[in-house]
Amino acid sequence: MKFLNKYTYLLIGLLAIAGITMTLIIPNFQREEFSQDVISDIIDGITTTTVANDAETEEIIENSITEEDFFTTEEQENEIEKLLINNEIKKEITGFDVYMLIGSDERSADLIETRGKVYGKRADVIILGLINKENQNTTLLSIPRDLLIKNSCTEKLERINASYVKNNCGNNAENLAASIYSISGLKVNHFASFNFNGFESIIDSIGGIEICVDVTQKEGYSFELQKGCQIVNGLATLNWVVSRSTEVLVGEKVVDANGNDNSTWKLMNGVSDLTRIKRQQYVVTQLIKELVNFSSINELNTFVKALEETFVIDENLSLNNAVDLLWTFRDLEISKVNKLTAPINFITLDDGRQVLILKENIYDFLEKNSVIDS
């Protein structure tokens, strides 16, 4: 069986939805409103607010880049907004069924021990699954959580993951879907959200997933992966996916008579949010591969139960659509799945702070990568 992690996002997003899809078979799924009318109103600026209704919002304020954080004068605000030139929609992108997978950084007791405690729901993973209506070609588009946007609801500059919040404009998913449209022209048809605690359960329900690495690596005591391929459980997979301080083995592994590791390790070069996105996508595709191991829907029971306890899905995703989607992914050739990450630049502000911005319009990016016909 194979692996999973934070980057069980969009493809997994798809899988998630596939999983979600599956979960719908046993109708114990938690559902949430997802109104296209509400999303359109947010996009058009018909409903705006600066006050959130969700008590969890107070706990994720640190994720927001508010006006107070970014600038103190109108001139500074205007300078920052000039950086967002590629956030403008070239044209609405049609011809796709769009699924949004959201990974919330809620943590289990075991994960808290290895990675520390966080509060509230933070959209730590955002993956869009684009299914071409004509040829069924599938693209997974990952959106970096720290991408800078101007929120259509609050009209504030912030990281895109901070728009995943309930307020007077809409609920968490509706606000995030509006933000997605505002920078891409993609209308999200359905969504599924999951928490990392449940993510562990899903991976463990299939006996773990296979992770292959080209060098032995670890992070503290949270995980250690040997060069080559191995089956990894849910907790270790999660820790690998979210790791920001991955170390690699230098030379041979050295263990003394008492079992202590006396090896030499050094920090892995180039680990960033983009590294984590690649790991997420890898996990997603590995999970999808597992679908072919089920010969009937009945065999998915344990898997489905884990999904039920993990995912929240939108109320408009019908059972039939879910089942069709899941079984479609069973026959998906993973090698043909187009896995992309929104094109970004790291920009340093005058005061030394760094932000992520789009370096290319999303429409142009998808066209260049043959997702949209020229």
C-alpha positions as CSV (number, residue, x, y, z in Angstrom):
1,M,0.0,0.0,0.0
2,K,1.2,3.5,-0.6
3,F,1.7,6.8,1.1
4,L,-0.1,10.0,1.8
5,N,0.4,13.4,3.3
6,K,-0.4,17.0,3.2
7,Y,0.1,16.8,-0.5
8,T,-2.8,14.5,-0.8
9,Y,-4.2,17.6,-2.2
10,L,-5.8,18.1,-5.4
11,L,-5.1,15.0,-7.2
12,I,-5.8,13.7,-3.9
13,G,-8.1,16.5,-4.0
14,L,-9.6,14.6,-6.7
15,L,-9.0,11.5,-4.7
16,A,-10.3,13.3,-1.8
17,I,-13.3,13.9,-3.8
18,A,-13.0,10.5,-5.1
19,G,-12.7,9.6,-1.5
20,I,-15.4,12.0,-0.8
21,T,-17.3,10.4,-3.5
22,M,-16.8,7.1,-1.9
23,T,-17.7,8.5,1.5
24,L,-21.0,9.5,0.1
25,I,-21.9,5.8,-0.3
26,I,-22.3,5.6,3.5
27,P,-24.3,8.8,4.2
28,N,-22.6,9.8,7.4
29,F,-20.6,12.5,5.8
30,Q,-20.5,15.9,7.3
31,R,-21.8,18.3,4.7
32,E,-21.6,22.1,4.3
33,E,-23.4,24.7,2.3
34,F,-21.6,25.7,-0.9
35,S,-23.8,28.2,-2.8
36,Q,-22.7,29.4,-6.2
37,D,-24.9,32.5,-5.7
38,V,-23.1,33.4,-2.5
39,I,-19.7,32.9,-4.2
40,S,-20.8,35.1,-7.1
41,D,-21.9,37.9,-4.7
42,I,-18.5,37.8,-2.9
43,I,-16.7,37.9,-6.3
44,D,-18.8,40.9,-7.4
45,G,-18.3,42.7,-4.1
46,I,-22.0,42.7,-3.4
47,T,-21.3,41.4,0.1
48,T,-18.3,42.6,2.1
49,T,-17.3,42.6,5.7
50,T,-14.4,43.1,8.0
51,V,-15.8,41.0,10.8
52,A,-15.6,37.3,11.0
53,N,-18.3,35.2,12.6
54,D,-16.2,32.1,13.2
55,A,-14.6,31.9,16.7
56,E,-11.8,30.0,15.1
57,T,-10.9,33.2,13.2
58,E,-9.3,34.7,16.2
59,E,-6.9,31.8,16.3
60,I,-5.7,32.1,12.7
61,I,-5.2,35.9,12.6
62,E,-1.4,35.2,12.6
63,N,-1.9,33.8,9.1
64,S,-3.5,36.9,7.7
65,I,-1.5,39.7,6.2
66,T,-3.7,42.6,7.1
67,E,-3.5,46.2,6.1
68,E,-1.9,47.0,9.4
69,D,0.7,44.3,8.8
70,F,1.6,45.4,5.3
71,F,1.3,49.2,5.2
72,T,0.5,52.2,7.2
73,T,-0.2,54.6,4.4
74,E,-2.3,54.6,1.2
75,E,0.9,55.0,-0.8
76,Q,2.3,51.8,0.6
77,E,-1.0,50.0,-0.1
78,N,-0.9,51.1,-3.7
79,E,2.7,50.0,-4.1
80,I,1.9,46.5,-2.9
81,E,-1.2,46.2,-5.1
82,K,1.0,47.0,-8.1
83,L,2.7,43.6,-7.4
84,L,-0.6,41.8,-8.0
85,I,-0.8,42.6,-11.7
86,N,-1.1,38.9,-12.6
87,N,-4.0,38.4,-10.2
88,E,-6.2,40.0,-12.7
89,I,-8.4,37.6,-14.6
90,K,-7.7,37.5,-18.4
91,K,-11.0,35.7,-19.1
92,E,-13.2,33.2,-17.3
93,I,-11.9,29.6,-17.8
94,T,-14.7,27.3,-18.8
95,G,-15.0,23.7,-20.0
96,F,-13.9,22.1,-16.8
97,D,-15.4,20.5,-13.7
98,V,-13.4,22.1,-10.9
99,Y,-13.0,20.4,-7.5
100,M,-11.3,22.1,-4.6
101,L,-9.5,20.1,-2.0
102,I,-8.6,21.9,1.2
103,G,-6.3,20.5,3.9
104,S,-6.8,22.0,7.3
105,D,-3.8,22.0,9.7
106,E,-5.7,20.5,12.6
107,R,-3.4,18.1,14.4
108,S,-3.7,14.9,16.4
109,A,-2.0,14.3,19.7
110,D,0.8,12.4,18.1
111,L,1.3,15.0,15.4
112,I,1.4,17.8,18.1
113,E,4.2,15.9,19.8
114,T,6.3,15.9,16.7
115,R,5.3,19.2,15.0
116,G,3.8,21.4,17.8
117,K,0.4,22.7,18.4
118,V,-1.6,24.9,16.0
119,Y,-5.1,26.4,16.5
120,G,-8.1,26.7,14.4
121,K,-8.6,25.8,10.7
122,R,-5.9,26.9,8.4
123,A,-6.0,26.1,4.7
124,D,-2.6,24.6,4.7
125,V,-3.3,22.7,1.5
126,I,-5.2,24.1,-1.5
127,I,-5.4,21.9,-4.6
128,L,-7.7,22.3,-7.6
129,G,-8.7,19.3,-9.7
130,L,-9.6,20.3,-13.2
131,I,-11.4,17.7,-15.3
132,N,-11.9,18.5,-18.9
133,K,-15.5,18.0,-19.8
134,E,-14.8,16.9,-23.4
135,N,-11.9,14.5,-23.0
136,Q,-11.8,13.8,-19.2
137,N,-8.1,14.9,-19.0
138,T,-7.2,15.6,-15.5
139,T,-5.0,18.4,-14.1
140,L,-4.0,19.0,-10.5
141,L,-3.2,22.7,-9.8
142,S,-1.7,23.4,-6.4
143,I,-2.1,26.9,-5.0
144,P,0.6,28.0,-2.5
145,R,-1.0,28.8,0.8
146,D,1.0,32.0,1.2
147,L,0.1,33.5,-2.2
148,L,-0.7,37.2,-1.8
149,I,-4.2,38.3,-2.9
150,K,-6.6,41.1,-2.3
151,N,-9.6,39.5,-0.6
152,S,-12.9,40.3,-2.5
153,C,-14.9,40.1,0.8
154,T,-12.7,42.1,3.2
155,E,-10.9,44.1,0.6
156,K,-7.7,43.5,2.5
157,L,-4.3,42.2,1.4
158,E,-3.7,38.8,2.8
159,R,-2.4,35.3,2.1
160,I,-4.9,33.2,0.2
161,N,-5.2,30.7,3.0
162,A,-6.4,33.4,5.3
163,S,-9.6,33.7,3.2
164,Y,-10.6,30.3,4.4
165,V,-12.8,31.7,7.1
166,K,-16.5,32.1,7.9
167,N,-17.8,35.7,8.0
168,N,-20.7,37.8,6.8
169,C,-19.9,37.1,3.2
170,G,-20.0,33.4,3.3
171,N,-18.6,30.2,4.9
172,N,-15.0,29.0,4.8
173,A,-15.2,27.2,1.5
174,E,-17.3,29.9,-0.2
175,N,-14.8,32.6,0.7
176,L,-11.9,30.5,-0.5
177,A,-13.7,29.6,-3.8
178,A,-14.3,33.3,-4.4
179,S,-10.6,34.0,-3.9
180,I,-9.7,31.2,-6.3
181,Y,-11.9,32.7,-9.0
182,S,-10.7,36.2,-8.4
183,I,-7.1,35.2,-9.3
184,S,-7.8,32.5,-11.9
185,G,-11.2,32.8,-13.5
186,L,-11.9,29.2,-12.4
187,K,-15.4,28.5,-10.9
188,V,-15.2,25.8,-8.3
189,N,-18.0,23.4,-8.7
190,H,-17.5,21.3,-5.6
191,F,-15.2,21.1,-2.6
192,A,-13.9,18.7,0.0
193,S,-11.9,19.6,3.1
194,F,-10.0,17.3,5.4
195,N,-7.9,17.6,8.6
196,F,-4.5,16.0,9.1
197,N,-5.6,13.8,12.0
198,G,-8.1,12.1,9.6
199,F,-5.4,12.0,6.9
200,E,-3.3,9.7,9.1
201,S,-6.3,7.4,9.5
202,I,-6.9,7.2,5.7
203,I,-3.3,6.2,5.0
204,D,-3.3,3.7,7.9
205,S,-6.6,2.2,6.7
206,I,-4.9,1.0,3.5
207,G,-1.8,-0.2,5.4
208,G,0.4,2.8,4.6
209,I,1.7,4.1,1.3
210,E,4.9,3.7,-0.6
211,I,7.4,6.6,-0.5
212,C,10.5,6.5,-2.6
213,V,13.4,8.9,-2.0
214,D,16.8,9.2,-3.7
215,V,18.7,9.9,-0.4
216,T,18.2,8.9,3.2
217,Q,16.5,11.7,5.1
218,K,14.9,12.6,8.3
219,E,13.6,15.4,10.6
220,G,14.4,14.9,14.2
221,Y,12.4,12.0,15.5
222,S,9.3,12.7,13.4
223,F,10.4,10.5,10.5
224,E,13.3,8.8,8.8
225,L,13.2,7.5,5.3
226,Q,15.8,5.3,3.8
227,K,17.2,5.7,0.3
228,G,14.9,3.7,-2.0
229,C,11.3,2.7,-1.5
230,Q,9.4,1.8,1.7
231,I,5.9,1.6,3.1
232,V,5.2,4.5,5.5
233,N,2.3,4.9,8.0
234,G,0.1,8.0,8.2
235,L,1.9,9.9,10.9
236,A,5.4,9.6,9.3
237,T,3.9,10.5,5.9
238,L,2.3,13.6,7.3
239,N,5.6,14.6,8.9
240,W,7.5,14.1,5.7
241,V,5.0,16.1,3.7
242,V,5.1,19.1,6.0
243,S,8.7,19.0,6.9
244,R,10.6,22.3,6.5
245,S,13.8,21.2,8.1
246,T,14.6,17.9,6.3
247,E,18.1,16.6,6.9
248,V,20.0,14.2,4.6
249,L,22.5,11.5,5.5
250,V,26.2,12.3,4.8
251,G,28.1,9.1,4.2
252,E,27.1,5.8,5.8
253,K,24.6,5.3,8.6
254,V,26.5,4.8,11.9
255,V,24.7,3.3,14.9
256,D,26.6,2.5,18.2
257,A,26.1,-0.6,20.4
258,N,23.4,1.1,22.4
259,G,21.4,1.9,19.3
260,N,22.3,5.6,19.2
261,D,22.5,7.3,15.8
262,N,26.0,8.7,15.4
263,S,25.7,9.5,11.7
264,T,26.4,12.8,10.1
265,W,23.4,14.7,8.8
266,K,23.0,18.0,7.1
267,L,20.1,20.2,6.1
268,M,18.6,19.4,2.7
269,N,19.1,22.3,0.3
270,G,16.1,24.1,-1.3
271,V,13.3,22.9,1.0
272,S,10.4,25.3,0.6
273,D,6.6,25.4,0.3
274,L,7.1,24.3,-3.3
275,T,9.0,21.2,-2.1
276,R,6.0,20.5,0.2
277,I,3.6,20.9,-2.7
278,K,5.6,18.4,-4.8
279,R,5.4,16.0,-1.9
280,Q,1.7,16.6,-1.5
281,Q,1.1,15.8,-5.2
282,Y,3.2,12.7,-4.9
283,V,1.1,11.4,-2.0
284,V,-2.1,12.2,-3.9
285,T,-1.1,10.2,-6.9
286,Q,0.1,7.3,-4.7
287,L,-3.3,7.2,-3.0
288,I,-5.1,7.2,-6.3
289,K,-3.0,4.3,-7.4
290,E,-4.4,2.4,-4.5
291,L,-7.9,2.6,-5.9
292,V,-7.1,-0.1,-8.5
293,N,-6.6,-2.6,-5.7
294,F,-10.3,-2.6,-4.9
295,S,-12.2,-5.0,-7.1
296,S,-15.6,-3.9,-5.8
297,I,-17.2,-1.0,-3.9
298,N,-17.8,-3.3,-0.9
299,E,-14.0,-3.8,-0.5
300,L,-13.7,0.0,0.1
301,N,-15.6,-0.2,3.4
302,T,-12.6,0.5,5.8
303,F,-11.3,3.1,3.4
304,V,-14.7,4.8,3.2
305,K,-15.2,4.9,6.9
306,A,-11.8,6.6,7.4
307,L,-12.9,9.1,4.7
308,E,-16.2,9.7,6.4
309,E,-14.4,10.7,9.7
310,T,-12.0,12.9,7.9
311,F,-13.8,14.9,5.1
312,V,-16.4,17.6,5.0
313,I,-18.0,17.9,1.5
314,D,-20.3,20.3,-0.1
315,E,-24.0,19.6,0.0
316,N,-24.3,19.7,-3.8
317,L,-22.1,16.7,-4.5
318,S,-24.6,14.0,-5.2
319,L,-24.0,10.3,-4.4
320,N,-24.1,9.4,-8.1
321,N,-21.6,12.1,-9.0
322,A,-19.3,10.9,-6.2
323,V,-19.5,7.3,-7.2
324,D,-18.9,8.1,-10.8
325,L,-15.9,10.2,-9.9
326,L,-14.3,7.6,-7.7
327,W,-14.5,4.9,-10.2
328,T,-13.3,7.2,-12.9
329,F,-10.1,7.7,-10.9
330,R,-9.7,3.9,-10.6
331,D,-9.0,3.8,-14.4
332,L,-6.9,7.0,-14.4
333,E,-3.4,6.7,-15.8
334,I,-1.3,8.5,-13.2
335,S,1.5,9.2,-15.7
336,K,-1.0,11.2,-17.8
337,V,-2.2,13.4,-14.9
338,N,-0.9,16.9,-15.4
339,K,0.5,18.1,-12.0
340,L,1.1,21.9,-11.8
341,T,1.8,24.5,-9.2
342,A,0.7,28.1,-9.7
343,P,3.7,30.1,-11.0
344,I,5.0,32.3,-8.2
345,N,7.8,34.8,-7.4
346,F,9.3,35.6,-4.0
347,I,9.3,39.3,-3.6
348,T,11.1,41.2,-0.8
349,L,9.4,44.3,0.4
350,D,11.3,47.5,1.3
351,D,11.2,46.5,5.0
352,G,12.7,43.1,4.3
353,R,9.6,41.0,4.4
354,Q,9.0,38.4,1.7
355,V,5.7,37.7,0.0
356,L,4.6,35.2,-2.8
357,I,3.0,36.7,-5.9
358,L,1.8,35.3,-9.2
359,K,4.5,35.8,-11.8
360,E,2.2,34.8,-14.6
361,N,-1.5,35.1,-15.3
362,I,-3.2,31.8,-14.5
363,Y,-5.0,31.7,-17.9
364,D,-1.7,32.1,-19.8
365,F,0.0,29.6,-17.5
366,L,-2.7,26.9,-18.2
367,E,-2.6,27.6,-21.9
368,K,1.2,27.3,-22.0
369,N,0.9,24.0,-20.3
370,S,-1.7,22.7,-22.8
371,V,-4.5,22.6,-20.2
372,I,-6.5,25.2,-22.1
373,D,-6.6,24.9,-25.9
374,S,-4.7,27.8,-27.6
